[in-house]
Amino acid sequence: MRCPFCGHEDTQVKDSRSSEDGTAIRRRRVCSACTQRFTTVERVQLRELTVIKADGRRAPFDRDKLARSIRVALRKRPVEEERQERLVNGLVRQLEASGEQDISSHRIGELAMDALREVDGVAYVRFASVYRDFREVEAFSKILADMNPIPGDAHASLPTKDSQETP
């Protein structure tokens, strides 16, 4: 493994730990040249996935891009990092288990929206607004009207502006 600080190719593994959900191994490494420490993460990859974009272009599947999109949607929401990581791992496993090597970007987006809808309604709307490229307020109204209250969602039972009493 090449050192990210000095580029030296001789690094040593000092510690290895399995992630909590068992889908990755975190390795703590030290560079023998500059003595800097860094961490690497290894994950199982069942197959090489290719994303078919809307315009027909093909690109290698990028797990980190999916993870960033999920994290942006969940930013400042009460969802722990571990749950976010499990969500991304679950999505990747679904894609790999589908048996298909070529996956449409539309399918990936729909799977991510479905998963986010189960986790957090606000994150779902955020993701949908970017993924579906909302350009008008009516698009937000439509997606909100299509949403059913999620069981256990504390915000689902909050009073609306119309139901609040005026002082």
C-alpha positions in Angstrom: 0.0 0.0 0.0 1.4 3.4 -1.0 1.7 6.1 1.7 -0.7 8.9 1.0 1.7 11.4 2.6 5.1 10.7 1.0 4.2 8.1 -1.7 6.6 5.5 -0.3 5.5 2.0 -1.2 6.5 0.2 2.0 3.8 0.5 4.7 3.1 -1.9 7.5 -0.2 -3.0 9.0 -0.3 -2.2 12.7 -3.9 -3.2 13.5 -6.8 -4.8 11.7 -10.4 -4.7 12.8 -13.6 -5.9 11.3 -16.4 -3.3 10.9 -19.4 -3.6 13.2 -21.6 -5.1 10.5 -18.8 -7.4 9.2 -18.8 -6.0 5.7 -15.4 -4.3 5.8 -12.0 -4.5 7.5 -10.3 -1.4 8.8 -6.5 -1.5 8.7 -4.3 0.9 10.6 -1.0 1.4 8.7 2.3 3.2 9.3 4.8 4.3 6.6 8.3 3.0 7.1 9.8 6.1 5.4 7.9 9.1 7.0 6.3 7.3 10.0 2.9 8.8 9.3 -0.1 6.7 10.2 -3.2 6.2 8.1 -6.3 3.9 7.8 -7.4 1.8 4.9 -10.8 0.1 4.5 -11.3 -3.2 2.6 -14.7 -4.3 1.3 -15.9 -7.4 -0.5 -16.8 -6.7 -4.1 -18.9 -9.5 -5.6 -18.7 -8.2 -9.2 -17.7 -5.2 -11.2 -20.8 -3.1 -11.8 -21.2 -0.7 -14.7 -23.7 2.2 -14.5 -25.6 3.0 -17.6 -26.3 6.8 -17.5 -29.5 8.4 -18.8 -27.7 9.5 -22.0 -26.4 6.0 -22.7 -22.8 6.5 -21.4 -21.3 3.8 -19.3 -19.2 4.4 -16.2 -17.9 2.1 -13.4 -20.1 2.0 -10.3 -18.7 4.3 -7.6 -19.7 3.2 -4.1 -18.3 6.5 -2.7 -20.5 8.6 -5.0 -23.6 6.8 -3.8 -22.4 7.1 -0.1 -21.8 10.9 -0.6 -25.3 11.3 -2.1 -26.9 9.5 0.9 -24.8 11.5 3.4 -25.8 14.8 1.7 -29.5 13.8 1.9 -29.1 12.9 5.6 -27.0 15.9 6.6 -28.3 17.4 9.9 -30.8 14.6 10.2 -31.0 12.4 13.3 -29.5 9.3 11.6 -26.3 7.9 13.0 -23.2 7.3 10.8 -23.4 3.6 11.4 -27.0 3.5 10.1 -26.0 5.5 7.1 -23.1 3.1 6.4 -25.5 0.1 6.7 -27.9 1.7 4.3 -25.2 2.2 1.7 -23.9 -1.4 2.3 -27.4 -2.7 1.8 -27.9 -0.8 -1.4 -24.6 -2.0 -2.8 -25.4 -5.6 -1.8 -28.8 -5.3 -3.5 -27.1 -4.1 -6.7 -24.5 -6.9 -6.6 -27.0 -9.6 -5.8 -29.3 -8.6 -8.7 -27.1 -10.7 -11.0 -26.8 -7.9 -13.5 -23.4 -6.3 -14.3 -25.0 -3.3 -16.0 -27.3 -1.2 -13.8 -29.1 1.8 -15.0 -28.6 5.1 -13.0 -32.4 5.2 -12.8 -32.5 1.9 -10.9 -29.8 3.1 -8.5 -31.7 6.3 -7.8 -35.0 4.6 -7.3 -33.4 2.0 -4.8 -31.7 4.9 -2.9 -35.0 6.8 -2.7 -36.9 3.8 -1.5 -34.2 3.2 1.2 -34.2 6.8 2.3 -38.0 6.9 2.5 -37.9 4.2 5.1 -35.1 5.9 7.1 -36.1 9.6 7.0 -38.8 11.5 5.1 -36.8 14.8 4.8 -33.8 13.0 3.4 -36.1 11.2 0.9 -37.5 14.6 -0.3 -34.0 16.1 -0.5 -32.6 13.2 -2.5 -35.7 13.1 -4.8 -35.4 16.9 -5.4 -31.9 16.5 -6.8 -32.4 13.1 -8.4 -35.6 14.0 -10.2 -34.3 17.6 -10.8 -37.2 19.5 -9.4 -37.5 22.8 -11.1 -40.9 24.0 -9.7 -42.5 24.2 -6.3 -45.3 22.0 -7.5 -42.9 19.0 -7.8 -42.2 19.3 -4.1 -46.0 19.5 -3.4 -46.6 16.4 -5.5 -43.9 14.2 -3.8 -45.1 15.3 -0.4 -48.7 14.5 -1.2 -47.6 11.1 -2.5 -45.9 10.3 0.8 -47.8 8.4 3.4 -46.9 9.1 7.0 -44.1 6.7 8.0 -44.9 4.6 11.1 -42.9 5.8 14.1 -42.0 9.1 12.5 -42.3 11.6 15.4 -42.8 14.5 12.9 -45.8 12.9 11.2 -48.1 13.8 14.1 -47.0 17.4 14.4 -49.9 19.9 14.0 -50.1 21.8 10.8 -50.3 25.6 10.5 -54.0 25.5 9.9 -54.7 23.4 13.1 -52.7 25.6 15.4 -54.6 28.1 17.6 -53.9 31.7 17.2 -53.2 33.7 20.4 
